[in-house]
Amino acid sequence: MLSHYLKIAFRNIFRDRIYSLINLAGLSVAIACCFLLIFWIKFELSFENCHTKAGRIYKVLQVEQRADGLYKNDNIHPGIASQLKETFPEIEAATVVSHERLAFVYEDREGIMVDYTTTTPDYLDMFSYEFVEGSKEHVLSSGGAIMSEETARKFFGDESAIGKTVNFANSLFYTIQAVVKIPQNTHMKFDILDPTGGMMGQRVFGVHYILVRENARFSEATQQRMADFLGTLRDTENKLSFQPLKDVHLYSPNELAVNSYWQTFGDLKQIYFFSLLCNFIANIPYSAIYTGSILLIFDVVCFHFVSFWVQNEIEIGQKMLMQVRIV
């Protein structure tokens, strides 16, 4: 029976090649689009999953009351990170990150513009990277720098980057002691990283992150005590707010996206739009959202394809019937 149906199907395809080609091409493109949507949405929802401690990491924001409402800022004075760690036992580690675009040079070659990032040693304990060359321990003990694999390829080609020195304006020298892979699904990216502070003492502002202890309760009461921490340091009504690391990509305030040059934020509205879902399903797990919506698209496409195919067969049957009646 199945072979009979296949023979009829192939006979119909070859009988009207142009019509069949158009329909099959449309079906193929639609299915391909469905899979591309699945991959894109899954990628957007996977941000920061590459970090093993992502569930315990929070980004520190400063909340300021303005005439037009609340304004959130992620550039805070560097001392806040260490003071939070010293004051609250719930915090296991804290770091501050600062980015700058600088042109580094290797030997006498032309300079390459890179994302030069400075931070503190706690950074490597909080965030997870795959080391292609070198190790975290060696970097911290030697006082060297870490370079991303992509940047190392730009500077040194296929040669090993370990032990080579790059500099900025013949005043800032760094010996590369490790090379790491930077995942695409994270906003914690850099080209050259100084994990031992470097010029941090000369910087005024930076982006802060804290790591909560594994067994600690980061309750609303605890967050409220931390939110009022700025008021204990200076006379200000500004508060602190703590954003889960996994929420940074899709749930960051608009003012952060406008003022940031070193990271790109996602748009949750696009995910809802392409998932063909409304706000009332916001509490459904994301896996159910994009899987169900893409399956819905796929079903519509298949129904559309089959209906056109059946309609064509009906028209052919009607023409044959009319010819028989005429005869």
Secondary structure as GFF3:
##gff-version 3
##sequence-region A 1 327
A	DSSP	alpha_helix	2	15	.	.	.	ID=ss1
A	DSSP	alpha_helix	17	45	.	.	.	ID=ss2
A	DSSP	three_ten_helix	54	56	.	.	.	ID=ss3
A	DSSP	beta_strand	57	66	.	.	.	ID=ss4
A	DSSP	beta_strand	69	73	.	.	.	ID=ss5
A	DSSP	alpha_helix	79	87	.	.	.	ID=ss6
A	DSSP	beta_strand	91	104	.	.	.	ID=ss7
A	DSSP	beta_strand	112	118	.	.	.	ID=ss8
A	DSSP	alpha_helix	122	126	.	.	.	ID=ss9
A	DSSP	beta_strand	130	134	.	.	.	ID=ss10
A	DSSP	alpha_helix	136	142	.	.	.	ID=ss11
A	DSSP	beta_strand	145	148	.	.	.	ID=ss12
A	DSSP	alpha_helix	149	156	.	.	.	ID=ss13
A	DSSP	beta_strand	165	168	.	.	.	ID=ss14
A	DSSP	beta_strand	172	181	.	.	.	ID=ss15
A	DSSP	beta_strand	192	194	.	.	.	ID=ss16
A	DSSP	three_ten_helix	200	202	.	.	.	ID=ss17
A	DSSP	beta_strand	207	212	.	.	.	ID=ss18
A	DSSP	alpha_helix	220	227	.	.	.	ID=ss19
A	DSSP	alpha_helix	229	233	.	.	.	ID=ss20
A	DSSP	beta_strand	239	244	.	.	.	ID=ss21
A	DSSP	three_ten_helix	245	247	.	.	.	ID=ss22
A	DSSP	alpha_helix	248	251	.	.	.	ID=ss23
A	DSSP	alpha_helix	254	259	.	.	.	ID=ss24
A	DSSP	alpha_helix	268	274	.	.	.	ID=ss25
A	DSSP	three_ten_helix	279	281	.	.	.	ID=ss26
A	DSSP	alpha_helix	286	326	.	.	.	ID=ss27
###
